[in-house]
Amino acid sequence: MERRFSWVGIVLMALAWGVFVNPQPFHRFLDDFSCYPEGSAGEPQREVTHIGLEVRQGALWAEVPAEIGYALLRVAPFARTVTVEATLIVHRLLGRDWKIAGIGIFADRRNYWHLALVEAPEHMGRRHFAELAEMLDGVWNAHGEPATHLTTEEDTGGFDWQRGRPYRLRLTLTKEGIIGEIFELDGTLRYRCIRRFDNRAVTFGRPMLDCGGFVAAFDDVQVEVKEVMPLPPKELKTFPPFPSRLRAEGVPRQKAMGFFRTDQINGVWWLVDPNGYPTLSIGTDHVNYFVGWCEKLGYAPYHRNVARKYGSEEAWAKEVVRRLLSWNFNVLGANNSVKARYQGLAHTEFLAFGGDFASIADIVPKVHWTGFPDVFDRRFERFCELRAKERCAPNFYDPWLLGYFLDNELEWWGKSGRPWGENAKAEKWGRVTDMASRKRAVFPSEAKERREQRSSRIIQVMVHDSLNPSPLPLACSSLLMG
C-alpha cells in the first residue's frame, strides 16, 4: 500500500493492489511534507513528543536542544519487516553534550533502533560519526551489553559527516537482523552496519525520526512495511500491593485511598500512604545503576564498579534496595532506576518542566546549571502538556508513586544570586521585568483571557477535589492549576 498522504485515490488503488495481487501485502508511505500547514507537527499522520518538531518550508524541522524528540508515523502499522528512508541535513548545534539526528524503528520509548549522525561533546573533540544503536528495556546500546550482545556482521566505521550537507539514510529491519546505511545523494555509500538477531532484541516497530541537540531538517521520507503485526494492546498496567512501612505511632489510620496524599490530622499535616497510614518520606536521590559520569575519565566509575560486582542491573537493584530498607529508607528519590522499584520502596518521577524548557526559551540562560524558563513563551504550555502526557499518564494508577519532581534547582535568583530578604537590584532583574512588561503590552487581551481561564481551572479543580477526590499523585494539582 503506497501513500502520499494527500492523494486518497492512490491510497485506495495501492491498497487494492496489495491485497488482491501481491501474495504478501505490504504498505508503502511517501511523505515530502508538502501537504501540511506551516508550523504544524504533521498531525494526524504523525505524533511528535517535542514542540521543536514542526513542518516548515516543505520539510520537518527539528530544534530539540537538551533531550531527544521523536516523530512517529502513526499511520504506519507495527511490523516485523520495515524499511525507512529519509534525507537529512544537520544545520547547526544547540548543545554541548551528545547530539544525534536520524531515523528509527520504534516499539516504545524503552525499545527501539535508530540510525543516526552523531556529534560527540566538546570535551571529546566534537567528533562526527554514524551509529546503528539499540534501546532495549531502557538500556542504551543494549546490542553491546553482555546479556543482550548481538553479532555485528559488518561495520564500515563512522565517517566525518558535514553540517549543511544532505545525506540519505536507510534502515532495514528483517526477521534475521537490522541494516543501517547512509549515502551521499549521488548514491555513494558512506556507512553500513549490519547486526544479526542472535540474541534478545527489538524485532518489530513502526518508523520514526529522532533528533536531539541539533537544528536539522528531514525530507522525502519513504517507508515500506511488511509482515504487519496487530497494534500492541493497551493493557491496563497492574502493580503489586503497596506495603506500608514507617507508620507514625499514635496517629490514627485514615481512609485507604490507594494512592499517596497529604491530610491534616488533629491539626498536623501528614503524608498518608495508599493504605491510609500517616508516614514520612525518607529517601535518597540517584539510586541508579548508570550514574556517576566523570567527564575527565570519559566513563562512569560507579557504573563500572557495580557492573563488575553484580553483573546485571537486576542483581544490583536487589541488593541496593535490601540495604536501603535495612536503614529505614522508604522512598526512592529523583533519578532512580526502574529496576529498583516495586521491591518495598515508594518512588518518584522527574519531570523537569522548567529546566528542560530553559534550553528552548529562557529568562535566565542555561549554561552550567538549570537556568530559568521563559514561562511567558507561547510554547511553554504545549511543552508541559507533551511532557505530562509522556511521563504522568502511564503512572496514573500507580500506588507506589509518591509524586513528581516538577523541577530541580532552577536559578530563581539569576546568575549572581542575592541574599535572602534583600530587594533585587534593578540591573539584576531588568531583563525579567522588561520581558514581562513587553509580554503584557503586546498581548494584553490574551494575558487577561489566560488569567481568567487559569482562575476558572483552579476553581474547577478545587470543586472536583472537594466533591470527588481523584487518584492524582502529589504535585499533580499544581500541574493542573499551572
C-alpha positions as CSV (number, residue, x, y, z in Angstrom):
1,M,0.0,0.0,0.0
2,E,1.5,3.3,-1.1
3,R,0.6,6.6,0.5
4,R,1.4,10.2,-0.4
5,F,-0.8,11.5,2.4
6,S,-2.9,14.0,0.4
7,W,-3.7,11.6,-2.5
8,V,-6.6,9.4,-1.3
9,G,-7.1,7.8,-4.7
10,I,-3.6,6.4,-4.8
11,V,-4.0,5.1,-1.3
12,L,-7.1,3.1,-2.3
13,M,-5.7,1.7,-5.5
14,A,-2.5,0.7,-3.8
15,L,-4.5,-1.0,-1.1
16,A,-6.4,-3.0,-3.6
17,W,-3.3,-4.0,-5.4
18,G,-1.6,-5.1,-2.2
19,V,-4.5,-7.2,-1.0
20,F,-5.6,-8.8,-4.3
21,V,-2.5,-9.1,-6.4
22,N,0.6,-9.4,-4.2
23,P,0.6,-12.6,-2.2
24,Q,2.3,-10.9,0.7
25,P,0.6,-7.5,1.2
26,F,2.8,-4.5,2.0
27,H,2.3,-0.9,2.9
28,R,4.3,2.0,1.3
29,F,4.2,5.5,2.6
30,L,5.8,8.6,0.9
31,D,6.0,12.0,2.6
32,D,7.6,15.1,1.3
33,F,5.9,17.3,3.9
34,S,4.3,19.5,1.3
35,C,0.6,18.9,2.4
36,Y,0.8,20.1,6.0
37,P,0.2,23.6,7.4
38,E,3.3,25.6,8.2
39,G,4.1,25.2,11.9
40,S,2.1,22.0,12.4
41,A,3.7,18.7,13.6
42,G,2.3,16.7,10.7
43,E,-0.9,15.6,12.6
44,P,-2.8,13.4,12.4
45,Q,-0.4,11.2,10.4
46,R,2.5,11.9,12.8
47,E,2.8,12.1,16.5
48,V,5.6,14.2,18.0
49,T,7.0,14.2,21.5
50,H,8.6,17.6,21.5
51,I,7.5,21.1,20.5
52,G,10.7,21.6,18.5
53,L,9.5,19.3,15.7
54,E,7.4,21.1,13.2
55,V,6.8,21.5,9.4
56,R,8.4,24.5,7.8
57,Q,9.4,25.2,4.2
58,G,8.3,21.8,2.9
59,A,10.4,19.8,5.4
60,L,10.1,18.5,9.0
61,W,12.4,20.7,11.1
62,A,13.8,19.6,14.4
63,E,15.1,22.0,17.0
64,V,15.5,19.9,20.2
65,P,18.2,21.3,22.5
66,A,18.5,19.2,25.6
67,E,16.8,15.8,25.0
68,I,15.6,13.6,22.1
69,G,12.4,14.4,20.3
70,Y,10.6,11.7,18.3
71,A,8.3,12.0,15.3
72,L,6.3,8.8,14.9
73,L,4.5,7.7,11.8
74,R,1.1,6.8,13.3
75,V,-0.5,5.7,10.1
76,A,2.1,3.0,9.6
77,P,1.3,-0.3,11.3
78,F,3.7,-2.2,13.6
79,A,5.6,-4.8,11.6
80,R,8.5,-7.2,11.6
81,T,9.8,-6.2,8.2
82,V,10.3,-2.4,7.9
83,T,12.4,-0.2,5.7
84,V,12.5,3.5,6.4
85,E,14.5,6.1,4.4
86,A,14.8,9.9,4.7
87,T,17.0,12.8,3.5
88,L,18.6,14.5,6.4
89,I,20.5,17.8,6.8
90,V,22.1,18.9,10.1
91,H,22.3,22.6,10.0
92,R,23.7,23.7,13.4
93,L,24.3,22.8,17.0
94,L,22.1,23.5,20.0
95,G,24.1,22.0,22.9
96,R,27.4,20.9,24.2
97,D,26.7,17.3,25.0
98,W,26.0,14.3,22.8
99,K,23.9,15.3,19.7
100,I,22.1,13.0,17.3
101,A,19.7,13.1,14.3
102,G,18.4,10.1,12.4
103,I,15.7,7.6,11.6
104,G,14.5,4.7,13.5
105,I,12.1,1.8,14.1
106,F,10.2,2.4,17.3
107,A,8.3,-0.1,19.5
108,D,8.1,2.3,22.5
109,R,10.3,4.8,24.4
110,R,12.2,2.0,26.0
111,N,12.6,-0.2,22.9
112,Y,13.8,1.0,19.5
113,W,16.5,1.1,16.9
114,H,18.0,4.2,15.4
115,L,20.5,5.0,12.6
116,A,21.9,8.5,13.2
117,L,24.5,11.1,12.6
118,V,26.2,11.8,15.9
119,E,28.4,14.5,17.3
120,A,30.4,13.9,20.5
121,P,30.6,16.5,23.3
122,E,33.1,19.4,23.4
123,H,35.4,17.6,25.8
124,M,35.6,14.7,23.3
125,G,36.5,17.0,20.4
126,R,33.1,17.1,18.8
127,R,34.0,14.1,16.7
128,H,31.5,13.2,14.0
129,F,30.4,9.6,13.3
130,A,27.4,7.5,12.5
131,E,25.8,4.8,14.6
132,L,23.3,2.0,14.5
133,A,22.2,1.6,18.1
134,E,19.5,-0.1,20.1
135,M,17.5,0.8,23.2
136,L,16.2,-2.4,24.8
137,D,14.2,-2.3,28.0
138,G,15.5,1.2,28.7
139,V,19.2,0.2,28.3
140,W,21.0,2.3,25.6
141,N,23.4,0.4,23.3
142,A,21.9,-2.8,24.5
143,H,23.3,-4.6,21.4
144,G,26.8,-4.2,23.1
145,E,25.9,-5.3,26.6
146,P,27.0,-8.8,27.6
147,A,23.5,-10.1,28.3
148,T,22.0,-8.8,25.1
149,H,25.0,-8.8,22.8
150,L,24.3,-9.0,19.1
151,T,26.8,-10.2,16.4
152,T,27.9,-7.4,14.1
153,E,28.3,-8.9,10.7
154,E,29.6,-5.7,9.0
155,D,30.6,-2.2,10.2
156,T,32.4,0.1,7.8
157,G,33.1,2.6,10.7
158,G,31.8,6.1,11.2
159,F,32.6,8.9,8.8
160,D,33.2,12.6,9.2
161,W,29.9,13.8,8.0
162,Q,29.4,17.6,7.4
163,R,26.9,20.0,8.7
164,G,24.8,21.6,5.9
165,R,25.3,18.6,3.6
166,P,22.3,16.3,2.8
167,Y,22.6,12.6,3.4
168,R,20.2,9.7,2.6
169,L,19.6,7.4,5.5
170,R,18.1,3.9,5.1
171,L,17.2,1.5,7.9
172,T,16.0,-2.1,7.1
173,L,14.6,-4.4,9.7
174,T,14.1,-8.1,8.9
175,K,13.5,-11.3,10.8
176,E,17.2,-12.1,10.6
177,G,18.6,-8.7,11.7
178,I,18.9,-5.0,11.0
179,I,20.9,-3.0,8.4
180,G,21.7,0.7,8.6
181,E,23.1,2.6,5.6
182,I,24.0,6.2,4.9
183,F,24.6,7.5,1.4
184,E,25.6,10.7,-0.4
185,L,22.7,11.9,-2.7
186,D,24.6,10.6,-5.7
187,G,24.4,7.0,-4.2
188,T,27.9,6.8,-2.7
189,L,27.9,4.6,0.4
190,R,29.4,6.3,3.4
191,Y,28.3,4.0,6.2
192,R,26.9,0.5,6.6
193,C,26.3,-1.6,9.7
194,I,24.6,-5.0,10.0
195,R,23.6,-6.6,13.3
196,R,22.3,-10.2,13.5
197,F,19.4,-11.1,15.8
198,D,21.2,-13.9,17.6
199,N,20.1,-12.7,21.0
200,R,17.1,-10.9,22.5
201,A,16.5,-7.6,20.6
202,V,13.9,-5.2,19.3
203,T,12.5,-7.1,16.4
204,F,9.4,-5.1,15.4
205,G,8.1,-1.5,15.4
206,R,7.0,1.4,13.3
207,P,9.0,4.2,11.6
208,M,10.2,7.2,13.4
209,L,12.5,10.3,13.1
210,D,14.6,11.5,16.0
211,C,16.8,14.4,16.9
212,G,18.5,15.9,19.9
213,G,21.0,18.7,20.2
214,F,20.8,19.8,16.5
215,V,18.8,22.0,14.3
216,A,18.1,19.5,11.5
217,A,15.7,19.1,8.6
218,F,14.1,15.8,7.3
219,D,12.5,15.4,3.9
220,D,11.4,12.8,1.3
221,V,10.6,10.1,3.8
222,Q,9.8,6.7,2.3
223,V,8.6,3.7,4.3
224,E,7.8,0.1,3.3
225,V,6.2,-2.2,5.8
226,K,5.6,-6.0,5.5
227,E,4.6,-8.8,8.0
228,V,2.2,-6.4,9.7
229,M,1.5,-7.1,13.4
230,P,-1.6,-6.1,15.3
231,L,-1.4,-3.0,17.3
232,P,0.0,-3.9,20.7
233,P,-2.9,-3.9,23.1
234,K,-3.1,-1.0,25.6
235,E,-3.1,-3.2,28.7
236,L,-4.1,-1.6,32.0
237,K,-0.9,-1.6,33.9
238,T,-1.0,-3.6,37.1
239,F,1.0,-3.1,40.3
240,P,1.9,-5.2,43.3
241,P,0.2,-4.3,46.6
242,F,1.9,-1.5,48.4
243,P,3.4,-2.5,51.8
244,S,3.1,0.2,54.4
245,R,6.3,0.9,56.3
246,L,7.4,3.6,58.9
247,R,3.9,4.1,60.2
248,A,3.5,7.1,62.5
249,E,2.9,5.9,66.1
250,G,0.0,7.4,67.9
251,V,-1.6,8.9,64.8
252,P,-4.9,7.3,63.7
253,R,-5.1,5.5,60.5
254,Q,-7.1,7.3,57.7
255,K,-9.2,6.1,54.9
256,A,-7.2,4.0,52.4
257,M,-7.5,5.8,49.0
258,G,-5.0,3.7,47.0
259,F,-2.5,6.5,46.4
260,F,-0.3,8.9,48.4
261,R,-1.8,12.1,49.6
262,T,-1.5,14.7,52.3
263,D,-4.1,15.1,55.0
264,Q,-4.5,17.2,58.2
265,I,-4.9,15.0,61.3
266,N,-5.5,16.6,64.6
267,G,-4.2,19.9,63.3
268,V,-1.0,18.4,61.9
269,W,-0.3,17.8,58.2
270,W,0.8,14.3,57.3
271,L,1.8,12.3,54.3
272,V,-0.7,9.4,54.1
273,D,0.3,6.3,52.2
274,P,-2.0,4.3,49.9
275,N,-3.2,2.1,52.8
276,G,-4.2,5.1,54.9
277,Y,-1.2,5.1,57.3
278,P,0.3,8.5,58.2
279,T,4.0,8.4,57.5
280,L,7.1,10.5,56.4
281,S,9.1,10.4,53.2
282,I,12.7,9.4,53.8
283,G,14.5,8.9,50.6
284,T,17.7,9.5,48.7
285,D,18.3,10.6,45.1
286,H,20.3,8.9,42.3
287,V,19.7,5.3,43.3
288,N,20.7,4.4,39.7
289,Y,22.8,1.8,38.1
290,F,24.2,4.2,35.5
291,V,25.1,7.3,37.5
292,G,28.4,8.9,38.3
293,W,29.6,10.1,34.9
294,C,33.1,11.6,35.0
295,E,34.0,13.9,32.1
296,K,37.7,13.7,32.7
297,L,37.7,9.9,32.6
298,G,35.1,9.6,29.9
299,Y,33.0,7.0,31.7
300,A,31.1,6.4,35.0
301,P,33.3,4.7,37.6
302,Y,30.4,3.8,39.8
303,H,28.6,2.0,36.9
304,R,31.7,0.1,36.0
305,N,32.3,-1.0,39.6
306,V,28.8,-2.2,40.3
307,A,28.5,-3.8,36.9
308,R,31.7,-5.8,37.7
309,K,30.5,-6.6,41.2
310,Y,26.9,-7.6,40.4
311,G,26.9,-8.5,36.7
312,S,23.4,-7.0,36.0
313,E,21.2,-4.1,36.9
314,E,18.6,-6.5,38.4
315,A,21.1,-8.1,40.8
316,W,22.5,-4.6,41.8
317,A,18.9,-3.3,42.4
318,K,18.0,-6.2,44.7
319,E,21.0,-5.6,46.9
320,V,20.7,-1.8,46.9
321,V,17.0,-2.0,47.9
322,R,17.8,-4.5,50.7
323,R,20.3,-2.1,52.2
324,L,18.1,0.9,52.0
325,L,15.2,-0.9,53.7
326,S,17.6,-2.1,56.4
327,W,18.5,1.6,57.0
328,N,14.8,2.5,57.3
329,F,14.5,4.4,54.0
330,N,11.1,4.2,52.4
331,V,11.4,6.2,49.2
332,L,13.5,6.3,46.0
333,G,14.2,9.9,45.3
334,A,14.9,11.7,42.0
335,N,16.7,9.8,39.1
336,N,16.0,6.3,40.4
337,S,16.4,3.1,38.5
338,V,13.2,1.4,37.3
339,K,14.7,-1.9,38.2
340,A,14.8,-0.8,41.9
341,R,11.1,-0.1,42.0
342,Y,8.3,-2.3,43.5
343,Q,10.6,-4.0,45.9
344,G,9.5,-2.2,49.1
345,L,10.3,1.5,48.4
346,A,7.9,4.1,47.1
347,H,9.3,6.0,44.1
348,T,9.2,9.4,42.4
349,E,9.2,10.6,38.8
350,F,11.2,13.5,37.4
351,L,9.5,15.9,35.0
352,A,11.9,18.9,34.6
353,F,9.4,21.2,33.0
354,G,11.4,24.4,33.6
355,G,14.9,23.0,33.4
356,D,14.3,21.4,30.0
357,F,12.3,24.3,28.6
358,A,15.0,26.7,29.6
359,S,17.0,25.1,26.8
360,I,14.4,26.3,24.3
361,A,13.4,29.7,25.7
362,D,14.8,31.2,28.9
363,I,14.7,34.2,31.2
364,V,17.9,33.0,32.9
365,P,20.2,31.2,30.3
366,K,21.0,27.6,30.9
367,V,24.8,27.5,31.0
368,H,26.3,25.2,33.7
369,W,23.1,24.8,35.7
370,T,19.3,24.6,35.1
371,G,18.6,28.2,34.1
372,F,15.1,29.5,34.3
373,P,12.4,29.0,31.6
374,D,10.6,31.8,29.8
375,V,7.2,30.9,31.2
376,F,5.7,33.7,29.0
377,D,6.6,31.8,25.8
378,R,3.6,30.6,23.8
379,R,5.1,27.2,23.6
380,F,5.6,26.6,27.3
381,E,2.1,25.3,27.9
382,R,2.3,22.9,24.9
383,F,5.7,21.7,26.2
384,C,4.3,20.9,29.6
385,E,1.3,19.1,28.1
386,L,3.5,16.8,26.0
387,R,5.8,16.1,28.9
388,A,2.8,15.3,31.2
389,K,1.3,13.0,28.5
390,E,4.6,11.2,28.2
391,R,5.5,10.8,31.9
392,C,2.4,11.3,34.0
393,A,-0.3,9.5,32.1
394,P,1.3,6.0,32.4
395,N,1.6,6.3,36.2
396,F,-1.9,7.5,36.9
397,Y,-3.0,4.4,38.9
398,D,0.4,3.5,40.4
399,P,0.0,3.3,44.2
400,W,3.8,3.2,44.6
401,L,4.2,6.7,43.1
402,L,4.9,9.2,45.9
403,G,4.8,12.1,43.5
404,Y,6.6,14.1,40.8
405,F,9.7,16.3,40.9
406,L,8.4,19.2,38.8
407,D,12.0,20.6,38.6
408,N,15.3,20.7,40.3
409,E,17.2,23.8,41.5
410,L,16.0,26.4,39.0
411,E,18.0,29.6,39.0
412,W,15.3,31.7,40.7
413,W,17.8,34.5,41.5
414,G,19.6,34.7,38.2
415,K,23.3,34.1,37.8
416,S,24.7,36.2,40.6
417,G,22.1,35.4,43.2
418,R,21.1,37.6,46.2
419,P,20.9,37.3,49.9
420,W,17.6,36.3,51.3
421,G,15.3,39.3,52.2
422,E,17.2,41.9,50.2
423,N,15.4,43.8,47.4
424,A,16.7,42.8,44.0
425,K,18.7,45.4,42.2
426,A,17.3,46.8,39.1
427,E,20.1,45.7,36.9
428,K,19.7,42.1,38.0
429,W,16.0,42.0,37.3
430,G,15.8,44.4,34.4
431,R,15.6,41.7,31.8
432,V,12.8,39.9,33.7
433,T,10.7,42.9,34.3
434,D,11.2,44.3,30.8
435,M,10.3,40.9,29.3
436,A,7.1,40.7,31.5
437,S,6.1,44.2,30.6
438,R,6.7,43.6,26.9
439,K,4.5,40.4,27.0
440,R,1.7,42.3,28.7
441,A,2.0,45.2,26.3
442,V,1.9,43.0,23.2
443,F,-0.7,40.5,24.3
444,P,-2.9,42.4,26.9
445,S,-6.2,40.7,25.9
446,E,-4.5,37.3,25.7
447,A,-3.0,37.7,29.1
448,K,-6.3,38.7,30.6
449,E,-8.0,35.7,28.9
450,R,-5.3,33.3,30.2
451,R,-5.7,34.7,33.8
452,E,-9.4,34.2,33.6
453,Q,-9.0,30.6,32.2
454,R,-6.5,29.8,34.8
455,S,-8.7,31.1,37.6
456,S,-11.6,29.0,36.2
457,R,-9.4,25.9,36.1
458,I,-8.3,26.4,39.7
459,I,-11.9,26.7,40.8
460,Q,-12.9,23.6,38.8
461,V,-10.0,21.6,40.3
462,M,-10.8,22.7,43.9
463,V,-14.5,21.8,43.5
464,H,-13.7,18.5,41.9
465,D,-11.2,17.6,44.6
466,S,-13.7,18.5,47.4
467,L,-16.6,16.6,45.9
468,N,-14.9,13.6,44.3
469,P,-11.1,13.3,45.1
470,S,-9.3,11.7,42.2
471,P,-6.2,9.4,42.5
472,L,-3.7,12.1,41.4
473,P,-0.2,11.7,42.9
474,L,1.3,14.6,44.9
475,A,2.1,17.7,42.8
476,C,-0.4,16.9,40.1
477,S,-2.8,19.5,41.4
478,S,-0.1,22.1,40.8
479,L,0.3,20.8,37.3
480,L,-3.4,21.1,36.6
481,M,-3.6,24.6,38.1
482,G,-0.5,25.9,36.4
